[in-house]
Amino acid sequence: MAIYSIVIIEGDKEITGNLTIHQWGFHTMTGFRKKVEHKWEDFRVFSIEGPDQLQKRVTVTRLLTIGVFAFAKKKATGESFLFAEKKDGSTLIIKFLKKSEPEVKAIFTPFKSKLPGENAIPSGHGSDEVSQLEKLAELHANGSITSEEFTAMKTKILGL
């Protein structure tokens, strides 16, 4: 079970915490042991976007959730965002720190069948490529390989 560093975006507030993924869903831990559980079936829309998509697409929901900062959001490298709209109409926005869009998609790929409807996790990559990317991300996270090595190997695996 891996734990990921995240920032939960609520309006113009950013709350640092951790995210842990389980078979039933995931939970976020912020502040002093404030744990919130999110079940896969509670979501209607689930998408993962990098900074480029975020810059291009500002919707009313995001404007309401992020506030006026949605228009001024600067591109940042090494960050990806999870936009998850719940069935109750609320939106959960999570920024993954030091994780690229392919890395975050690789984290959620094993749970693709549990995610709602259309989502942004690519189906074009086989499970072999996904497992290679996951192992590569772990090596990079624990410092076994440099960022340059990680980028070169990731590009090779994705065939870019």
Buried (B, 14 or more C-beta within 10 A) or exposed (E): EEEBBBBBBEEEEEEEBEBEBEEEBBBBBBEEEEEEEBEBEBBEBBBBBBBEBBEEEEEEBBEEBBBEBBEEBEEEEEBBBBBBBBEEEEBBBBBBEBBBBBBBBBBBBBBBEBBBEEBBBBEEBEEEBBEBBBEBBEBBBEEEBEEEEBBEBBEEBBEE
